[in-house]
Amino acid sequence: MLNPVIDTDGAPFWEYAARGELRVQACADCGEARFPPRPCCPHCQSFASEWRPVSGRGRVWSYVVPHPPLLPDYAEQAPYNVVVVELEELPRIRLVGNLVSRAGAPLGSLDPQRVRIGARVQVVFCDGLPQWVLS
């Protein structure tokens, strides 16, 4: 598994994920949720922010099955999927991840033929990394 690159703005996201919580950054002044995390609200330009818990339910908005895998560390796990998940309660927030057969399963554990746009999914966590399973 490749580890994510963690920057100052995104560090809280990964800290919550390590605890098994999915949270998104929101403006503490206007309340607008945003992802990816950033220091300034794009709606009201406030620098005040908070991290709100979300249900972890969503739907596959888009996906790809890379052929061939572009990164050598992923080649042995192919075929695998990369999904963009639209959150149920915040449809403007979309997260990138992988759809797996169960929590902790390897990247290639779900047959790519089972991935469908619109499929309902739920977040699971493996070693602090959010992944998705079919609901």
Secondary structure, DSSP 8 states (H G I E B T S, - for coil): -------TTTHHHHHHHHTT--EEEEETTT--EESS--SS-TTT----EEEEE---EEEEEEEE--SS-SSHHHHTT-S--EEEEEESS-TT-EEEE-B-SSTT--GGGS-GGG--TT-EEEEEEETTEEEEEE-
